[in-house]
């Protein structure tokens, strides 16, 4: 990674493990939202060690990622070192962000653990795989299936232009960390993705909108913005999944013995 440090001395941000990124992120967000859509457009490449690089463009070539440099030219890095790529930095409006990330009073922990009566949605051939992984890692199967629909639309051999693979669209670095050796095998891919979801549930106190935003944009972005990051892609992603998941969970709650004042579901319009 040494060549990257020499070429981009001012573009590499601090590790996602550091909260010192917060003031800069808030300034960028405020400036972009004030100027309107298109004020700040970039791609963010997040490396497995937590560093974030703003790039002009990118293209996947097999196991390598070609990165276009902001000042011109390009360089290549191994896909196995890239955790995720996020489009459209700071493009969502204030209203969109608030809609995806409810106020603190409504954005509370919710029961996202496995419940036998909350089944995978949509009736796909992978319901059994989803159910097994959800039960193993104690994650809501309905939420897993909604996430898979958003990620790959249940296409097990899907490969995104960012290099994410399989049903749950795992990047090579993430798949390696989760010991997913066959990313196109539905059982292996879903098991790894659900295991990652379990990590996010614990990190973000089972708050659905934050868990989903972290799956899409990364834990560091959620922590830096203290909520759903104002990336258009991420805001739309969170809203879309919650729009499928919320009615299903509400119906399941209504069909079971009522609990004493269950917490409200995240707001979706």
Legacy VTK file of the C-alpha trace (Angstrom):
# vtk DataFile Version 3.0
C-alpha trace
ASCII
DATASET POLYDATA
POINTS 269 float
0.000 0.000 0.000
3.062 2.278 0.092
2.565 3.575 -3.477
-0.908 4.806 -2.513
0.523 6.859 0.339
2.996 8.549 -2.012
0.434 9.361 -4.702
-2.438 10.455 -2.441
-0.940 12.055 0.665
-4.043 14.183 1.251
-6.821 11.830 0.235
-6.348 8.959 2.661
-8.498 9.458 5.739
-8.003 8.052 9.172
-9.010 4.520 10.135
-12.675 3.802 10.737
-11.625 2.921 14.265
-10.938 6.602 14.938
-13.686 9.119 15.638
-11.393 11.989 14.672
-12.992 11.796 11.198
-16.286 13.171 12.540
-15.678 16.948 12.254
-14.445 16.699 8.647
-17.361 14.466 7.658
-19.902 16.833 9.185
-18.349 19.804 7.392
-18.460 17.957 4.060
-22.052 16.907 4.635
-23.184 20.400 5.585
-21.460 21.946 2.580
-22.894 19.417 0.140
-26.417 19.638 1.483
-26.286 23.417 1.337
-25.112 23.450 -2.275
-27.616 20.841 -3.389
-27.350 17.619 -5.445
-24.138 17.236 -7.392
-22.109 19.464 -5.055
-19.873 16.596 -3.993
-19.754 13.508 -6.140
-17.102 10.882 -5.625
-16.411 7.228 -5.105
-15.034 6.091 -1.775
-12.845 2.982 -1.691
-12.681 1.437 1.792
-9.700 -0.832 2.383
-9.673 -3.795 4.749
-7.418 -1.936 7.189
-10.073 0.776 7.571
-8.538 3.482 5.394
-10.853 5.369 3.047
-9.708 6.842 -0.275
-11.690 9.243 -2.438
-11.170 8.387 -6.114
-12.241 9.807 -9.451
-13.284 6.445 -10.915
-12.818 2.712 -10.600
-13.084 -0.449 -12.668
-12.872 -4.100 -11.658
-10.544 -6.265 -13.763
-10.861 -9.809 -12.441
-9.008 -9.882 -9.130
-7.705 -6.312 -9.445
-9.294 -2.889 -8.994
-8.141 -0.093 -11.290
-8.489 3.233 -9.493
-8.620 6.553 -11.348
-6.641 9.231 -9.504
-8.260 12.623 -8.829
-5.327 14.418 -10.492
-5.193 12.098 -13.492
-3.665 8.697 -14.137
-4.537 5.455 -12.411
-3.178 2.642 -10.281
-4.268 -0.908 -9.466
-4.774 -2.703 -6.173
-5.818 -6.254 -5.366
-9.566 -6.687 -4.847
-8.751 -8.837 -1.836
-7.662 -5.645 -0.040
-10.878 -3.728 -0.768
-13.699 -4.049 1.748
-16.284 -1.960 -0.104
-16.860 0.841 -2.602
-19.480 3.502 -1.909
-20.952 5.747 -4.604
-22.393 9.244 -4.395
-20.750 10.782 -1.371
-22.962 13.339 0.364
-25.756 13.682 -2.196
-28.913 12.914 -0.243
-31.112 15.750 0.968
-31.661 16.485 4.636
-35.232 15.159 4.344
-34.065 11.876 2.805
-31.479 11.317 5.520
-33.963 12.055 8.305
-36.459 9.692 6.718
-33.953 6.838 6.604
-32.484 7.596 10.033
-35.310 8.346 12.483
-34.817 10.672 15.459
-33.124 9.193 18.502
-36.477 8.712 20.216
-37.689 6.396 17.434
-34.322 4.893 16.482
-34.091 2.376 19.296
-33.031 -1.213 19.659
-35.464 -3.693 18.141
-35.699 -7.443 18.378
-33.672 -8.521 15.360
-32.970 -11.987 16.703
-34.238 -15.190 15.143
-37.942 -15.855 15.679
-39.505 -19.058 14.242
-42.691 -17.233 13.221
-40.794 -14.553 11.237
-40.039 -16.429 8.032
-37.987 -15.428 4.967
-39.985 -13.220 2.626
-40.814 -13.635 -1.071
-40.966 -17.468 -1.209
-37.668 -18.187 -2.988
-35.717 -21.455 -3.408
-33.229 -20.113 -0.850
-35.651 -19.824 2.065
-34.216 -22.954 3.684
-30.659 -21.629 3.399
-31.723 -18.281 4.857
-33.641 -19.916 7.694
-30.702 -22.136 8.652
-28.170 -19.302 8.700
-30.548 -16.966 10.519
-31.188 -19.548 13.223
-27.475 -20.350 13.582
-26.455 -16.723 14.114
-29.667 -15.544 15.806
-30.688 -13.024 13.131
-34.192 -12.214 11.905
-34.778 -14.316 8.768
-37.209 -11.795 7.281
-34.570 -9.066 7.459
-31.974 -11.337 5.848
-34.256 -12.117 2.925
-35.117 -8.434 2.399
-31.411 -7.580 2.362
-30.691 -10.332 -0.182
-33.416 -9.008 -2.454
-31.818 -5.556 -2.375
-28.312 -6.920 -2.868
-28.697 -9.537 -5.613
-32.422 -10.138 -6.193
-31.696 -13.782 -5.283
-29.194 -14.356 -8.087
-26.497 -16.620 -6.558
-23.887 -15.854 -9.233
-24.414 -12.104 -9.253
-21.273 -9.969 -9.555
-21.642 -6.215 -9.131
-19.541 -3.652 -10.975
-17.809 -3.106 -7.626
-16.742 -6.746 -7.462
-19.236 -7.919 -4.796
-20.322 -11.524 -5.260
-23.166 -13.905 -4.589
-26.544 -13.640 -2.904
-25.402 -11.285 -0.149
-22.881 -9.490 -2.386
-19.762 -10.058 -0.315
-16.624 -8.195 -1.342
-13.541 -10.445 -1.607
-11.897 -8.938 1.490
-15.066 -9.397 3.551
-15.532 -12.945 2.276
-11.956 -13.781 3.239
-12.387 -12.350 6.739
-15.579 -14.377 7.194
-13.906 -17.520 5.804
-16.269 -17.691 2.822
-14.228 -19.702 0.337
-17.028 -20.300 -2.170
-18.786 -16.938 -2.598
-21.107 -18.265 -5.317
-22.315 -21.175 -3.219
-25.640 -20.038 -1.680
-25.103 -21.796 1.645
-21.570 -20.487 2.119
-22.386 -16.971 0.958
-25.508 -16.580 3.102
-23.806 -18.042 6.150
-21.000 -15.506 5.817
-23.342 -12.601 5.178
-25.587 -13.455 8.129
-22.546 -13.838 10.365
-21.546 -10.305 9.329
-25.075 -9.090 10.098
-24.766 -10.576 13.598
-21.571 -8.545 14.100
-23.384 -5.397 12.989
-26.377 -6.091 15.251
-24.060 -6.226 18.226
-22.082 -3.164 17.168
-25.134 -0.982 16.515
-27.423 -2.234 19.293
-29.929 -3.917 16.939
-31.051 -0.626 15.373
-32.262 -1.751 11.918
-31.508 1.413 9.951
-27.949 1.600 11.296
-27.271 -2.100 10.721
-28.412 -1.837 7.098
-26.492 1.389 6.494
-23.329 -0.228 7.874
-23.790 -3.276 5.622
-23.938 -0.940 2.629
-21.554 1.899 3.490
-19.405 0.506 6.280
-19.289 0.760 10.033
-16.926 3.716 9.958
-19.314 5.839 7.877
-22.226 5.161 10.235
-20.138 6.016 13.287
-18.690 9.141 11.689
-22.097 10.540 10.731
-23.748 9.189 13.902
-26.556 7.755 11.791
-27.320 6.782 8.200
-24.623 8.457 6.036
-25.993 11.027 3.563
-25.002 8.957 0.538
-27.878 8.690 -1.921
-27.132 5.020 -2.544
-27.161 4.181 1.173
-30.267 6.216 2.013
-32.226 4.534 -0.785
-30.895 1.118 0.212
-32.057 1.480 3.818
-35.490 2.793 2.856
-36.042 0.031 0.287
-35.206 -2.827 2.679
-37.256 -1.396 5.532
-40.228 -0.956 3.183
-40.237 -4.736 2.602
-39.333 -5.783 6.124
-41.522 -3.493 8.241
-44.944 -4.715 6.984
-43.873 -8.344 7.302
-42.710 -7.941 10.896
-45.780 -5.891 11.839
-47.995 -8.685 10.477
-46.027 -11.330 12.386
-46.345 -9.347 15.616
-50.076 -8.993 15.120
-50.504 -12.751 14.643
-48.689 -13.683 17.861
-49.409 -13.044 21.504
-48.963 -9.306 22.060
-45.902 -8.267 24.000
-46.054 -5.418 26.443
-45.627 -2.316 24.285
-43.129 -3.585 21.664
-40.754 -0.901 20.341
-41.870 1.004 17.220
-40.521 -0.061 13.876
-38.272 2.361 11.952
-40.089 5.048 10.002
-40.435 4.470 6.257
-42.422 6.633 3.834
LINES 1 270
269 0 1 2 3 4 5 6 7 8 9 10 11 12 13 14 15 16 17 18 19 20 21 22 23 24 25 26 27 28 29 30 31 32 33 34 35 36 37 38 39 40 41 42 43 44 45 46 47 48 49 50 51 52 53 54 55 56 57 58 59 60 61 62 63 64 65 66 67 68 69 70 71 72 73 74 75 76 77 78 79 80 81 82 83 84 85 86 87 88 89 90 91 92 93 94 95 96 97 98 99 100 101 102 103 104 105 106 107 108 109 110 111 112 113 114 115 116 117 118 119 120 121 122 123 124 125 126 127 128 129 130 131 132 133 134 135 136 137 138 139 140 141 142 143 144 145 146 147 148 149 150 151 152 153 154 155 156 157 158 159 160 161 162 163 164 165 166 167 168 169 170 171 172 173 174 175 176 177 178 179 180 181 182 183 184 185 186 187 188 189 190 191 192 193 194 195 196 197 198 199 200 201 202 203 204 205 206 207 208 209 210 211 212 213 214 215 216 217 218 219 220 221 222 223 224 225 226 227 228 229 230 231 232 233 234 235 236 237 238 239 240 241 242 243 244 245 246 247 248 249 250 251 252 253 254 255 256 257 258 259 260 261 262 263 264 265 266 267 268
